[in-house]
Structures are given as structure tokens and as C-alpha cells.
Amino acid sequence: MRRCAWPLLRLPARAGLVLRHGGAPAARLRAAAASAASSSSSSSSLGGDGGSRAPDTSLFVPVPLKPVGEASEEDVGAELTRPLDKGEVLKTLNKFYKRKEIQRLGAENGLDARLFHQAFISFRKYIMESSSVSADLHIILNDVCCGAGKVCLVGHVDDLFPFFLRHAKQIFPMLDCMDDLRKISDLRLPPNWYPDARAIQRKIVFHAGPTNSGKTYHAIQRFLSAKSGIYCGPLKLLAHEIFQKSNAANVPCDLVTGEERVYASEDARQAPHIACTIEMCSTNTPYEVAVIDEIQMIRDPARGWAWTRALLGLCAEEIHICGEAAAVNLVTELLYTTGEEVEVRNYERLTPLTVLDYALESLDNLRPGDCVVCFSKNDIYSISRQIEARGLECAVIYGSLPPGTKLEQAKKFNDPNDPCKILVATDAIGMGLNLCIRRIIFNSIVKPTVNEKGEKEIDTITTSQALQIAGRAGRYGSSFGEGEVTTMHREDLLQLKNILSESVRPVKAAGLHPTAEQIEMFAYHLPDATLSNLIDIFVSLSQVDGLYFVCNIDDFKFLADMIQHIPLNLRSRYVFCTAPLNRKEPFVCTTLLKFARQFSRNEPLTFDWLCRHTKWPLAAPKNIKELVHLEAVHDVFDLYLWLSYRFMDMFPDAALVRDIQKKLDNIIQVGVCNITKLIRASQSAAASGTAEDSPLPRNKRDSSMVSFRHGAKPAEALSIATDVPGDRRAKNSKAYRSAARQDDLRSRGRGSLANRLLREGLLTQEMLRQLESEWQDQHRNSRHGLGSKRDDQNSSKETGRKKK
């Protein structure tokens, strides 16, 4: 019965084909286009309507579509027509792919050359590897194969286009919802994201001025006098400082950071005032006064979005903004779009700051109250080692130290009764610490940075950075009423003067970042895409006006790719990917992976589990490598506390972890106080053949080996061996010599460079022997290679004579 009925079933289709084709290919294409348009009206926006930029289709990852296996039911298409000849079908599909009209029609429906090719490969594979296809596609393929090379009204290759487009939309689901995706990723009106803030008329006061001008002081005074308030700062140290000042002034204030919440009252009732890190501020809670500190960080490639969110979203009657005058114009323009006016109050520096006419040139010229600023941890190790070799004590502060250790080192340096009078620090002192510094000494004016694209660059420090650091000298109210700034090396001094004399470049744009809600809406339309791919497509489609930019998402994508294989719901996955960690620390990244895996199994991460993983309790460090590991463990505890704030049930032992973190902080403080002993221990380990115990000797040893491999002379190799990131070239090493040392070196004559490096701890006897051995081997091999070459040439000449 089914076979007898097939002519009746075919008749309407054939009649339709005759009417649709009309014997003309152009008519067929118009019909195919009409069919495609009726299936989706949104795809045409892919080419860019209304000024929308075309998406980066290289980010579109095709969804795998498995071919149909052996069907349990009968093949209806084969019953209605006949089984397909796969050879003829392959020829037909290739002919379809080559037609210019089909490619143009694909482009009109959102398939550029890249997508068209990928979709065709998938379409062809699906048809060729499927045991059966849908009845309508089977009939069309049969008609086209039957009519190949014939002038008839059976079928035309263009009739395949609607099926091809349907397949393309299955493997590229974004083609069918491009308009919705564009609307979700439209970032041109951020003020509209905060209806509570738009519902009130806010008073905006901008306190503009340099470091040590009292701008933050005046804003905090208004904060303390208000009935309720919130302080938003860039660092935990700053939030903690305001928390302490407020409670000391009998103004109950809570502390909120990513890792903890400390209540002013014993019964854990929320206080009317809050001091928080800026990422933790609430845009739903009403306040009388809000303070946003360091507003110039709104341009930060990684964290700028947090300042934008606070500026546009805080629901406060008064908002006091503190920062550089370079941000005034941008803030004024941003708030112009909200209908709010900005009152600018300008401040001048309270104490004079003098750029000296001479460089330090030697560490023997250090005085009490000096701070040597370096831009790498290796420089910190090297300088502190050389200072203590001169019988002086020094405090050490760098970014990866725990906040408690930084405060202890600052307290030690500030204490007039403590023999420690020298500070060696990175630019971490630029904000968050009150230090009694007389003179800032730049060991280098070159700093590694990350640009807006996430690319690493090594460039001269900016005027803003130089002023932020130099301004720490001569703090108002300290024992030094005047600040001084200079450089370690004479040739850097003129450039530093030029940098400080320039005006700070205006802040031109504010950062934005996709929210969890926006990514969830994206995932609704693209359920098979990975989180990393969702973020990529979001940024590709996002539209921002000239006042904004999309922040760097490389760290987010790194974590998203790292935990992609772990089964998590989208919201939890997003939270894990926003965890604040340094992806250069393998131990911390591995721990996050273990956290996520345990979380996915719905197994709580207990205190005992964490202790087993970190091998707690830990002993005091014996060398630099162990100190670095302790810092990483401290970051792991921070990570646990950060996650416990978001998943309380799964990270239940926050109180216990906070207790051992304080103990670890004390252990790290002991290690930092004895940092020169750790360096010496690391160098001894390097001499015994375990150079990996210390990053410093290993870098120097590796660079020296490279020099020899490239044929450098021994003296050149030894000079290169002193180079680490941020260090001077060998010709600048004179800056580290004292007059007494120069006399001593001159008296030693031959081998003086090696002796000096050995004395200063920059080279060990074992390294020196290894360098000499390698140089001798290379020299011997070079001579042997030259002799072999000459022998080969003589042999060739003899052979030539014999042939003649």
C-alpha cells in the first residue's frame, strides 16, 4: 500500500517544483532565498544592520552533529524514490559548494567564507556518513541526481540550499539568534543598568589632587559625620585602615572584603557604615554618603569595571570621589549621561617634594628614611642582600606578601626606636601603607606592564606611576617634613625629571565587564558553547561608546578553560572563574582545580581536607623557594575564604582557615625578617647543585650559560650573569660599588670581576667552575671543528686532483 501511494504523494511536490522553478536558475535562487528568509528573519543582521559591526566568526565553534546510524525503522525516502547513489550525491554536493550564487546567498544569511566552508564540510559529512536522511532531503537529492546533466524539471542543485542552511543553523545556533545576542551584549548605556541610582538625584563631589594632599582625608571626614556611609577602596589594606579609624572615632563600621566580613558589633548586627574593597560594594543598599577612592583606576585594564560600577551604581545621596585630576573630565562626561553635575575641589600637596640633582650611585650613600623602589622580586632580593652586607637593616615590602606581613614591615620601618631605617619595596607602597619615608630612590624606571589587550610590555613608568610612588616621600605629619626623590643610576635621573615634569595623561575611558546575568542569557541561546567561548563571542559582539572599553578577560578565560572539563552549573562556573588569583602560581591554580572538582561532587571542602592538601602545619622557611611557597599557601587560604563567602555550605570552615592563615602570616613575617639569611641559604644550595631552591641564582646561572652558548667571552659571560629582569647591564654595575670596594678591586687586578660577584653573592664557586668548564669545552670544540673543516677542505682538493 505504501509503495502504491507514492505517486500521489509526489504530485503536489512536483507541481510545486514546476511552479517554483519556472525553468530558470534565478527563479530557483529567489525561491531558496525566500525559503531561507521565512525560516529566520534575524540572520540577515549578521552582515551588519543599523551600523552593527560584523562579528568575529572565527570565535564561532560548530556544534558536533552526529550522522544518523542504522535506523530501526524503514527509510521512507528510499521507499518513496530509490536508495541514493553516494557517488552521485558527492558530485552533486561538490557542485553545490562551487556555485557562486549559493555562496552569495549564504553570505546574505550570515555565512561568511569561513562559516560557509565549515558548514558545508559538516553538511557533506552528515549526508555521506548517514545511513538515511530525512524524506524531504532524500527526495530532493534523488531529483537532483536524476536530473544531473539533463534539461528537465526534475530537480536543481540550488534546491539543496534550504536544507544546507537548516544544517548550518544547527551547528552554528548563533545564526538564528544574532539579534538577541547583539542586544544582550550592547554595552552602550551602562547607566541604565542601575535603576535604583537613577531614581535619586545624587550629589557628586570630586576631591582632586596628588598624593599627600589631604583629598581622601576630607572625604573621610564627611563619611564619618554621615548617618550611614560606604567607603570603597582598591586594597584590603585601605579598607582595613578606614575600618579601624571609624571604630576608633566611635563610628561603628563593618569591614567587607572578598575574603571576610568583620562586624563592629559583637552580635554581628550590620553597622550603618561599611569599609570595603570596591568589588564588594552593594549597588542596592541606600547610603547617605559614599566614598570612591583612587578613581583614576577606572582605566585599569583588569579592574576598571569595578570603579565604573561604583560610580554609576552606588545608591547614595552624596558621592565623594578621590583621585587624580586627570580623571575629572571623564567622570564629568560619564555623569553628564546620568544628568548629574560634578563639583570639583582641587587640593595641593601639603609638603614639598624635591627631585635631587644627583643620583645615589652607591648603596653606601643610603641614609635613614630611604626607600629603594624596585620593579621585580629578584631586584628586591639582590638589593636587600647588598644592604645587609653593609651592616644595615632593611624592611622589605612587595606585592605578593600577605597584608599582615606588609603592615608589620611598615611598622618596623616607621618605628623610631627600631634599628631598621631602610626600606626596599616594589610599587606596592604606592597606596595602602602609611610610611615615614624621607627619600624615594628608583632602582629602575622601567617596569613590566600589561596593556588593554592583555599583552605584556616592558616600558618606562608613566608620569602617574612615578608621581604615585615619589609622592610617598615626606608624608604630612611624619618626622620628615620634606620629601626627596632620585634614582640609583646617574643616567636615569634626567629621564625621571622629565617624567615627573610632564602632565598626567587624561583618563579617557572607563572599564566594563560582562555580568553573570548577561552570560547566562548568552548561554540560554548557545547552550552547547563553553564559558570561554561565550565570553569570546560576547566581547566580539559587544558595542561600547567612546567613554568605555571592555576589560581584559584573559585571566577569566584561563580559569574557564582550566575547569571546563569539570561538571558545574553556569553560575558556579562563572564564580570560580572570577576568583582573584595569580595564574602564574601553579600551586594556587592546581588548588582551584581541586576545589572545583570537589565542589562538583557535592563534597564539602573541610578544614581537614585543606590541611592535607597544603601539608599544614608548615615550618619557617629555610630558603627563598620555601618562602615563595608559603606565600602561595597563604593565597590558597585567601582563595578558600573568598569561595566560602559565596558557597558557605561547601566551604564551611572559614573561621578555622582564618586562624591558621594568621599563624601562617606570622611564619612568613619571620622569613621576611631573615630574608638575607634565606638568600644565603639559597645560594649555598645552588653551590651544592640544587639551584632550583632559589629563583635568584638559577636565573643568573641560566643567563650565563646562554652567554657561553652564543660564544661570549668569559668576562662578558660573567657580566651577563649579573642580569636579571629589572637589573642594570654590566656597564652600570659601578652604581653598586663604594670607594673602598673600588680600591679593593683595583688591588686584586686579574679576576676582579669574578671576585666581586662572588663577594656580593651574585655568583658561587660552583657556578664559576661550571662556567669555566663550559667555556673550555666550547673553545676546544671550536678548535677541533675548525681543524676538521680544514681537513675536509684538503681532502676535497686531493680528490679533485685525482679526478683530473
Buried (B, 14 or more C-beta within 10 A) or exposed (E): EEEEEBEEEBEEBBEEBEEBBBEEBEBBBBBBBEBBEEBBEBBBBBBEEEEBEEBEBEBBBBBEEEEBEEEEEEBBBBBBBEEBBEEBBEBBBEBBBEBEBBBEBBBBBBBBEEBBBBBBEBBBEBBEEBEBBBBBBBBBBBBBBBBBEEEEBBBBBBBBBBBBBBBBBBBBBBBBBBBBBBEBBBBEEBBEBBEEBBEEEBBBBBBBBBBBBBBBEBBBEBBBEBEBBBBBBBBBBBBBBBBEBBBEEEBBBBBBBBBBBBBBEEEEEBBBBBBBBBBBBBBEBEBBBBBBBBBBBBBBBBBBBBBBBBBBBBBBBBBBBBBBBBBBEBBBBBBEBBEBEBEBEEBEBBBEBEBBEEBBBBBBEBEBBBBBBBBBBBBBBBBBBBBBBEEBBBBBBBEBBBBBBBBBBBBBBBEEEEEBBBBBBBBBBBBBBBBBBBBBBBBBBBBEBBEBEBEEEEEBBBBBBBBBBBBBBBBEEBEBEEBBBBBBBBEBBEBBBEBBEEEBEBBBBBBBBBEBEBBBBBBEBBEEBBBBBBBBBBBBBBBBEEBBBBBBBBBBBBBBBBBBEBEBEBEBBBBBBBBBBEEEBEBBBBBBBBBBBBBBEEEEBBBEBBBEBBEBEBEBBBBBBBBBBBBBBBBBBBBBBBBBBBBEEBBBBBEBBBEBBEEBBBBBBEBBBBBBBBBBBBBBBBBEEBBEBBBBBBBBBEBBBEBBEEEBEBEBBBBBBBBBBBBBEBEBBEBBBBEEBBEBBEEEEEEBBBBBBBEBBBBBEBBBEBBBEBBEEBEEEEEEEEEEEEEEEEEEEEEEEEEE
